[in-house]
Amino acid sequence: MDSSAFKHLLLPHYQRMYSIAITILRNSDDASDAVQEAFTRLWERRDELPNIDNPEAFCVTTVKRICIDRLRRNTLPINEVTEDTLLIADDCNEQADNRESLQLVTLLMNKLPEQQRQVLTLRVFNEYSLDEIESITGLTGVNVRTLLSRARR
């Protein structure tokens, strides 16, 4: 397999590979390194690639295994506490706070009247424009803005 065929077959899967790597490693630099290492390994095995039925799954599996290997190599002894360990703990606390905030927002949104909840959901979570919300709900622009304002309050 030559380089142009390699690029054509595997490069479209770069973004998916990167998102898997960043999800596992939680660091953009490490994720980029893992994806680069995956492409290096794939290039070394380029003669076997034309026989693969699903190139995307093969790429994702390759990068996932590399990320898991990196995590295993980088595990710390229990007694060793570093700045990175403290940052991870802070991330966990932040995630817990975010979860609690999301639960509170969900609870409060469920208490809103149906139209206010629908308009707020379309605007905030689905990121629709006011014109799109008007056409979806059948409400006028003034009504949409009023409902948004009341829902936010």
KEKE-3310 file (N, C-alpha, C; in steps of 0.2 Angstrom, whole numbers, plus 5000, padded with zeros to 4 digits):
npx = (5004:5003:5008:4997:4986:4985:4983:4971:4963:4964:4966:4953:4948:4954:4949:4939:4948:4956:4946:4942:4955:4957:4946:4950:4963:4962:4970:4976:4988:4994:4984:4986:4999:4996:4988:4996:5006:4998:4995:5008:5010:5000:5005:5017:5011:5005:5004:4995:4983:4974:4966:4957:4941:4933:4940:4939:4935:4946:4956:4951:4951:4965:4970:4964:4969:4983:4981:4977:4988:4997:4991:4992:5006:5009:5004:5003:5012:5003:5007:5013:5011:5007:5008:5000:4991:4984:4978:4970:4961:4955:4948:4939:4932:4926:4919:4909:4903:4898:4889:4880:4875:4869:4859:4851:4847:4840:4830:4824:4820:4810:4800:4795:4782:4775:4777:4787:4798:4800:4804:4815:4823:4825:4832:4844:4849:4848:4852:4845:4840:4831:4822:4821:4815:4803:4797:4796:4789:4777:4774:4774:4788:4789:4782:4791:4803:4798:4794:4806:4813:4805:4807:4821:4821)
npy = (4994:5011:5028:5037:5029:5024:5036:5039:5029:5028:5041:5048:5044:5050:5060:5053:5044:5053:5058:5047:5044:5056:5055:5044:5046:5060:5071:5082:5083:5070:5063:5066:5062:5048:5045:5048:5038:5027:5029:5027:5014:5008:5012:5004:4992:4992:4984:4974:4980:4982:4970:4972:4972:4983:4997:5009:5003:4996:5006:5013:5003:5001:5013:5014:5003:5007:5018:5012:5005:5015:5021:5011:5010:5022:5022:5026:5022:5018:5026:5037:5053:5066:5082:5080:5070:5077:5086:5078:5073:5086:5087:5077:5081:5093:5087:5080:5091:5097:5087:5088:5101:5099:5090:5098:5108:5101:5097:5109:5113:5104:5108:5119:5127:5119:5125:5135:5126:5119:5129:5134:5123:5120:5132:5133:5120:5113:5123:5131:5144:5159:5161:5148:5142:5148:5143:5129:5128:5136:5148:5166:5178:5187:5180:5169:5175:5181:5169:5163:5172:5172:5158:5158:5166)
npz = (5000:4996:5000:4997:4996:5009:5016:5011:5015:5029:5035:5036:5048:5058:5067:5074:5081:5088:5097:5104:5110:5118:5127:5134:5139:5144:5141:5130:5124:5126:5120:5107:5105:5106:5095:5085:5087:5084:5071:5066:5069:5062:5049:5049:5047:5035:5024:5027:5029:5017:5018:5028:5034:5041:5042:5050:5063:5065:5067:5078:5088:5088:5093:5105:5112:5113:5121:5133:5136:5138:5149:5159:5159:5166:5178:5196:5211:5226:5237:5232:5229:5218:5209:5198:5202:5212:5204:5196:5207:5209:5197:5198:5209:5203:5193:5201:5207:5195:5191:5201:5200:5187:5190:5199:5190:5181:5189:5192:5179:5176:5184:5177:5167:5153:5140:5142:5146:5135:5125:5132:5132:5118:5115:5123:5125:5113:5105:5095:5084:5087:5077:5072:5083:5083:5071:5074:5086:5083:5088:5091:5088:5098:5109:5110:5115:5127:5134:5135:5143:5155:5159:5161:5172)
capx = (5000:5007:5005:4991:4981:4985:4980:4964:4959:4964:4965:4946:4946:4958:4945:4936:4953:4958:4941:4943:4961:4956:4942:4953:4969:4960:4975:4976:4995:4995:4980:4989:5004:4993:4985:5002:5009:4993:4996:5015:5009:4996:5009:5021:5007:5001:5003:4989:4977:4969:4962:4953:4934:4931:4946:4937:4935:4953:4959:4949:4954:4972:4972:4961:4974:4988:4979:4976:4995:5000:4988:4996:5013:5009:5000:5008:5011:4998:5009:5016:5006:5011:5003:4995:4986:4980:4974:4964:4956:4951:4944:4934:4927:4923:4914:4904:4899:4894:4884:4875:4872:4865:4853:4847:4845:4835:4824:4820:4817:4804:4795:4793:4777:4778:4780:4794:4803:4801:4807:4822:4827:4827:4837:4850:4852:4848:4855:4842:4840:4824:4818:4819:4811:4796:4794:4795:4783:4772:4774:4777:4795:4788:4780:4797:4807:4795:4794:4813:4815:4802:4810:4827:4820)
capy = (5000:5017:5033:5040:5024:5024:5042:5039:5024:5029:5048:5051:5042:5054:5064:5048:5041:5058:5059:5041:5045:5061:5052:5039:5049:5066:5076:5083:5081:5063:5060:5068:5057:5041:5045:5048:5032:5023:5029:5024:5007:5006:5012:4998:4986:4994:4978:4970:4984:4981:4964:4973:4974:4989:5001:5013:4999:4994:5012:5014:4998:5002:5019:5012:4999:5011:5023:5008:5003:5021:5022:5006:5012:5028:5021:5028:5018:5021:5031:5043:5059:5071:5087:5077:5066:5082:5089:5073:5074:5092:5086:5073:5086:5097:5083:5079:5098:5098:5082:5090:5106:5097:5087:5104:5112:5096:5097:5115:5113:5100:5112:5125:5125:5115:5129:5137:5121:5117:5134:5134:5117:5121:5137:5132:5113:5111:5129:5133:5151:5161:5160:5141:5140:5150:5138:5123:5129:5140:5154:5172:5180:5190:5175:5165:5179:5181:5163:5162:5177:5169:5152:5159:5169)
capz = (5000:4995:5005:4995:4998:5016:5018:5008:5019:5036:5038:5038:5054:5063:5072:5079:5085:5093:5102:5109:5114:5123:5132:5138:5142:5147:5140:5123:5121:5126:5115:5100:5104:5105:5088:5081:5088:5081:5064:5065:5070:5056:5043:5049:5045:5029:5019:5030:5029:5012:5020:5034:5032:5044:5044:5056:5069:5066:5069:5085:5092:5089:5097:5111:5115:5114:5126:5139:5137:5141:5156:5163:5161:5170:5185:5201:5217:5230:5242:5228:5227:5214:5207:5193:5206:5215:5198:5195:5212:5208:5192:5201:5213:5199:5190:5206:5207:5189:5191:5206:5196:5182:5193:5201:5184:5178:5194:5191:5173:5176:5187:5173:5163:5147:5134:5144:5146:5128:5122:5135:5130:5111:5114:5127:5125:5106:5102:5090:5084:5089:5071:5071:5088:5081:5066:5077:5091:5080:5092:5088:5091:5105:5113:5111:5119:5133:5137:5137:5149:5161:5160:5164:5179)
cpx = (5004:5004:4999:4985:4980:4981:4972:4960:4959:4963:4958:4944:4950:4954:4942:4942:4955:4953:4941:4949:4960:4951:4945:4959:4967:4966:4976:4983:4996:4990:4983:4995:5002:4991:4991:5005:5004:4994:5003:5014:5005:5001:5014:5017:5003:5000:4997:4983:4972:4964:4957:4946:4932:4937:4945:4938:4942:4957:4958:4952:4962:4974:4969:4967:4981:4987:4979:4984:4998:4997:4992:5003:5014:5006:5006:5007:5006:5001:5012:5011:5010:5005:4998:4989:4982:4975:4968:4959:4952:4946:4938:4929:4923:4918:4908:4900:4895:4888:4878:4871:4867:4858:4848:4844:4839:4829:4820:4817:4810:4798:4792:4787:4780:4781:4787:4799:4805:4806:4814:4826:4829:4832:4844:4853:4853:4851:4852:4841:4832:4819:4816:4815:4803:4793:4793:4789:4777:4770:4777:4784:4794:4787:4787:4801:4804:4795:4801:4815:4811:4805:4817:4827:4819)
cpy = (5006:5022:5036:5035:5024:5030:5042:5034:5025:5036:5051:5049:5045:5057:5059:5045:5046:5058:5053:5042:5050:5059:5048:5042:5056:5071:5076:5081:5074:5060:5061:5063:5050:5040:5044:5041:5026:5023:5026:5017:5004:5007:5006:4992:4987:4989:4974:4974:4983:4975:4966:4975:4981:4993:5006:5009:4997:5000:5013:5009:4999:5007:5017:5008:5003:5016:5018:5006:5009:5022:5017:5007:5018:5028:5023:5023:5022:5027:5037:5047:5064:5077:5085:5074:5071:5085:5084:5073:5080:5091:5082:5077:5090:5093:5082:5086:5099:5093:5085:5096:5104:5094:5093:5107:5107:5097:5103:5116:5109:5103:5118:5122:5123:5119:5132:5132:5119:5122:5135:5128:5118:5126:5135:5125:5111:5117:5131:5141:5153:5160:5152:5139:5142:5145:5132:5123:5132:5146:5160:5174:5183:5185:5171:5169:5180:5175:5161:5166:5174:5163:5153:5162:5163)
cpz = (5000:5000:5004:4997:5005:5019:5017:5013:5026:5039:5039:5045:5060:5068:5077:5083:5090:5099:5107:5113:5120:5128:5137:5142:5146:5147:5133:5120:5121:5121:5108:5099:5103:5098:5084:5081:5084:5073:5062:5065:5063:5049:5043:5046:5039:5024:5021:5029:5023:5014:5025:5031:5035:5046:5050:5063:5071:5069:5076:5089:5093:5093:5104:5115:5117:5120:5133:5141:5141:5148:5161:5164:5165:5176:5190:5207:5222:5235:5238:5226:5224:5213:5203:5197:5209:5210:5197:5200:5211:5203:5194:5205:5209:5195:5194:5206:5201:5189:5196:5203:5191:5185:5196:5195:5181:5182:5193:5185:5173:5180:5183:5169:5156:5141:5136:5144:5139:5124:5125:5132:5122:5111:5117:5125:5117:5102:5095:5090:5086:5083:5070:5077:5086:5076:5069:5082:5088:5084:5089:5091:5097:5110:5115:5116:5126:5137:5139:5143:5155:5163:5164:5171:5184)
residu = (MET:ASP:SER:SER:ALA:PHE:LYS:HIS:LEU:LEU:LEU:PRO:HIS:TYR:GLN:ARG:MET:TYR:SER:ILE:ALA:ILE:THR:ILE:LEU:ARG:ASN:SER:ASP:ASP:ALA:SER:ASP:ALA:VAL:GLN:GLU:ALA:PHE:THR:ARG:LEU:TRP:GLU:ARG:ARG:ASP:GLU:LEU:PRO:ASN:ILE:ASP:ASN:PRO:GLU:ALA:PHE:CYS:VAL:THR:THR:VAL:LYS:ARG:ILE:CYS:ILE:ASP:ARG:LEU:ARG:ARG:ASN:THR:LEU:PRO:ILE:ASN:GLU:VAL:THR:GLU:ASP:THR:LEU:LEU:ILE:ALA:ASP:ASP:CYS:ASN:GLU:GLN:ALA:ASP:ASN:ARG:GLU:SER:LEU:GLN:LEU:VAL:THR:LEU:LEU:MET:ASN:LYS:LEU:PRO:GLU:GLN:GLN:ARG:GLN:VAL:LEU:THR:LEU:ARG:VAL:PHE:ASN:GLU:TYR:SER:LEU:ASP:GLU:ILE:GLU:SER:ILE:THR:GLY:LEU:THR:GLY:VAL:ASN:VAL:ARG:THR:LEU:LEU:SER:ARG:ALA:ARG:ARG)
# end
